[in-house]
Amino acid sequence: MRLSEDERRLIRAKVAELFGPGARVRLFGSRVDDAARGGDIDLLVEVPEPVGNRPAAAARLAAELQIALGDQRIDVVLVDPHTPPAPVHEVARRTGVPL
């Protein structure tokens, strides 16, 4: 995994701050591969409670993380109980690493 412990800690803290302690976050995509280079930070965030405006909430998390982590591309896939299933969710769950 190509994230430092400090970066992982910060991501977990921001997710808990915005979505509560029950939220879970996984890193997926190229950053999971230690041999790869570059790449954005792809996060699957699963929350137990419905989120009113998922796209806005995902964008807010990405923006706050970008400010905290520096100028890096961050993609957030936010899943709540009302999110329709999508192939990216299964891929992220299967290949992602819990933070």
N, C-alpha and C positions, 0 to 999 in steps of 0.2 A: 504494500500500500504506500503510495507516494503522498502521504500527509504526515506532518510531524505530530507528536503527542499534543503539543500546544494547539495546533490547528484543529485536531480532533476534539480537544476539550472545549475550544471556543465554539465550534459548530454545535456540539451537544448542548452547551449552555444557551446559545441563541435559540435553538429549537425549543428547549424547555421554557425559555422566557416567553416566546411568542405563542406556543401551542400547549404548554403545560407539561407536567412531569410524565404523563402517559404517552407522550409522542415518542416515536422511534425513528431513527435515521440510519440509512445505509448509504455507503459510498459505492457507486457502480461505474462502469465504463472504463476508460483507459487509465485512470488514476489507481485502479486496483492492481494493474500490472506493473510490477517493479522494474521490468525490463524496458517498458515503454518510456517515451520522453514527451514532455509537453502535455497538452490536453487540458480540457476544462474540468472543473470539479462537478461531477454529476451526483446529485443527492436525491434519494427517495425518502420522503418524510411521510410517515403514516401516523395519523392522529385518530384517537378513539371517538372524538366528538365532531359533529358537523361543523364545517367552517363556512361562514356566510358567503364570502367571495374568494373562492380558492385561487383564481389567477392573481388577484391583488395580494393575497396573503403569501403566495409563493414568491411574487416579485419583491415584496417587502423583505422577506427572509434573504433572498439573493442579494438585495441591495445592502442590507445590514452586514451580511457576511463579506461582501466585496469591500465595504468600508473597513471592516475589522481585519481582513486578511490581506488587503492590498489589492492592486489592480490585477485581478484574475477573473476569468470567465467562470461563472457559477450558474449551473442549471438546476432548478429545483422542480421535482415532480412531487406534488402534494396530493395525498390520498386520504380522504375521509370516508365515513360510512356511506355517503351518497355519491361517491365517485364511481362512474361506470367502469367496469374492468377494461383494461387495455393491454395489448401485448407488452408494452414497455414495463408495466408493473410486474408482470411475471418474470421478465428477463432481469429486472433490477433485484427482485427477491431471490432469484436463483443464483445470480452471479455476484450480487453485492456483498459487501462486508459491513456488518453492524459497527456503528461507531459508538 
